[in-house]
Amino acid sequence: MKYHKDKGVEPYVHAWDGKEESLYTQSNYGCNSNAKNFYCTAIIQHNGWKVPKEYPYKF
């Protein structure tokens, strides 16, 4: 919850270790085909609200 303090509405990051790589690779919530994809929005937020080139899903 320390990532939410005084920030208003934020993407889901429960149990995130604070490393950007983990947003992609975390086994339960990471943004990858083997997880629940809960951290996908956090990746976009950490990239200035732009979808990064290495984003695992295409629009």
Buried (B, 14 or more C-beta within 10 A) or exposed (E): EEEEEEEEEEBBBEEBEEEEEBBBEBEEBBBBEEBBBBBBBBBBBBBEEEEEEEBEEEE
